[in-house]
Amino acid sequence: MAGRTMGLGVLQVGGIQPSETRPQVVARLVQGLREGKGRGADFVVFPELTLTTFFPRYWVDDIQDMNHHYETDMPSAQTAPLFEEAKELGVGFCLGYAELTPDGRRFNTAITVDRAGRISGKYRKIHLPGHANNIADRKHQHLEKRYFEVGDLGFGVFNTDGVNIGMAICNDRRWSEVYRILSLQSADLVVLGYNTPLSLPGWTEQPHTAMHAHLICLQAGAYQNSMWVAAAAKSGTEDGAYMMGGSVIVAPNGEIVARTASDEDELIVAEIDLDMAEAYRRVLFDYAAHRRIEEYGLISERLDRGAPLPVDF
């Protein structure tokens, strides 16, 4: 394979039950790093909220009762073995977790970690789905708007061991602006984790259309922005709720080069050519030659759908 290459791994994590402890989950992730190293991975992507069950499915009257799901330090005593293993193996990673800041703010967060076990970048989820109110007649809810604030770090791109890596989380993958903003910062690779239940309050969808929508978002983001995209699911059945799998690595031409076959713990690895994107950037998506930003103002000026703009012709 020509050009700059990278061994890229995506660890899909099967359902994490409420009874599972941090050390148990971290041990699963450490095993994923070891397997990744053995299969040639330089970097492994873990899912959104990797360390716990998807706790936004539960309502509690006092949000403090959920504090045990959040991380106040990263790494902590319980997550340090993952960082130590990364350093020992020389394998970087992206990890999603719930963050509780010293001043009491709550975010759905992801970090990149380099091959020396050092945090190289941080992102806090911006497109929060779901609701903040208690829908008491539902067994499982989707309370991200209650348990997290909208991220305040913007969409950043971080050089990690010579690769420009941008991050997104779950619902971000559905919004085209995310990929373009990261692309405009010369991202080689966008990594993201997700927890996507098939049953959402107020929304019913057939499983095959949910998977189709998931994949087409990732493929379009990769192709239209000339970059690699890697997405890791926390999937399978968690405490009676089913979450979709479909973890993938997508090339800059929109082609899926690796995909999980199960909804359990499963590692996929591909050797990716980071310079593959250059041909697309020079021809089809030569921004300097073909973009017309003077015509795109409505994207940032108007929040919601509105009336057609007048055209003088």
Secondary structure, DSSP 8 states (H G I E B T S, - for coil): --SSEEEEEEEEEE---TT--HHHHHHHHHHHHHHHHHTT-SEEE--TTTTS--GGGS--SSGGGGGGGSBSSSS-TTTHHHHHHHHHHT-EEEEEEEEE-TTS-EEEEEEEE-TTS-EEEEEE--S--S-SS--TT-SS---HHHH----SS-S-EEEETTEEEEEEEGGGGG-HHHHHHHHTTT-SEEEEEE--BS-BTTB---HHHHHHHHHHHHHHHHHHHTSEEEEEEEEEEETTEEE----EEE-TTS-EEEE-SSSSSEEEEEEEEGGGHHHHHHTTT-HHHH--GGG-HHHHH-SS---------
